[in-house]
Amino acid sequence: MPYKYIEGLTTADVAFEAKGKTLNELFESAALALFDIMAEPKKVSKKIKKTFSIEKDNLEELMYNFLDEILFFKDSESMVFNSCKVNVKKIEKLKLEATLFGDKVNHKKQELKVDPKAVTMHKFEVKKEKDSYKARVIIDI
């Protein structure tokens, strides 16, 4: 599994650790963890595709804004997601291009879980390890 939930790190939030051998895998794993907080991904269809891009100076800012953009679509367009494709490039800055696949919230068809409010900076971390990347994220619910 590309992510795991961390018990006991926080009391009123959800914490997860995402991993990936590449930056693309890391960001996709973090997105999957966030999707799974909101709804059972297997019960969300891929009717709608959302694309966006972000440019930031460092990995922490890029990850924070990436997850925040997913929450923006959830709140502004009442959407939940089940998968995504991410491409991260380093030119002058880090540039992320993402495509999210999902659908409008449907209480009759989807198994909805909790309603995340925001990505927090509390114990937030994105780092390169020997041959992979890891992120620790806490989501305010």
JOJO-V275915 format. One record per backbone hydrogen bond with DSSP energy under -1.0 kcal/mol. NH is the residue of the N-H (numbers start at 1). CO is the residue of the C=O. If there is no record, write none. Layout:
# JOJO-V275915
NH:CO
NH:CO
This chain:
# JOJO-V275915
4:17
6:15
14:139
16:137
17:4
18:135
19:2
20:133
26:22
27:23
28:24
29:25
30:26
31:27
32:28
33:29
34:30
35:31
36:32
37:33
38:34
39:35
40:111
43:40
44:41
48:102
50:100
52:98
54:96
56:94
62:58
63:59
64:60
65:61
66:62
67:63
68:64
69:65
70:66
71:67
72:68
73:69
74:70
75:71
76:72
77:73
80:103
82:101
83:101
85:99
87:97
89:95
91:93
94:56
95:89
96:54
97:87
98:52
99:85
100:50
101:83
102:48
103:80
105:78
110:106
112:110
113:38
114:37
117:140
118:140
120:138
124:121
125:136
127:134
129:132
133:20
134:127
135:18
136:125
137:16
139:14
140:118
